[in-house]
């Protein structure tokens, strides 16, 4: 299974980005999925998750600002990020929400300037 995340970039505080992650080689529709991030010097953390049925969950730091969604027909996971803050700066990854994770892809870098 390969995970290809894209959509990151440099944005000013208050701006928006939409991340995409294409999952190839697996049965995407059968997996609960999540977006993770790793900031410099910090451990990777789960930011948002979405179940097979579409139920979502978020960490408190991004609630009301980030929206996770999935398109099973395109084997693609999305993360809409609004009202970005400098503390959102990190490399963002997608992967399974629970169970044994797939091999992590390269992720996509999001940099938010103040």
Rosetta blueprint (number, residue, H / E / L):
1 X L
2 X E
3 X E
4 X E
5 X E
6 X E
7 X L
8 X L
9 X E
10 X E
11 X E
12 X E
13 X L
14 X L
15 X L
16 X L
17 X E
18 X E
19 X E
20 X E
21 X E
22 X E
23 X E
24 X E
25 X L
26 X L
27 X L
28 X H
29 X H
30 X H
31 X L
32 X L
33 X E
34 X E
35 X E
36 X E
37 X E
38 X E
39 X L
40 X L
41 X L
42 X L
43 X L
44 X L
45 X E
46 X E
47 X E
48 X E
49 X E
50 X E
51 X L
52 X L
53 X L
54 X L
55 X L
56 X E
57 X E
58 X E
59 X L
60 X H
61 X H
62 X H
63 X L
64 X L
65 X L
66 X E
67 X E
68 X E
69 X E
70 X E
71 X E
72 X H
73 X H
74 X H
75 X L
76 X E
77 X E
78 X E
79 X E
80 X E
81 X E
82 X L
83 X L
84 X L
85 X L
86 X H
87 X H
88 X H
89 X L
90 X E
91 X E
92 X E
93 X E
94 X E
95 X E
96 X E
97 X L
98 X L
99 X L
100 X L
101 X L
102 X L
103 X L
104 X L
105 X L
106 X L
107 X L
108 X E
109 X E
110 X E
111 X E
112 X E
113 X E
114 X L
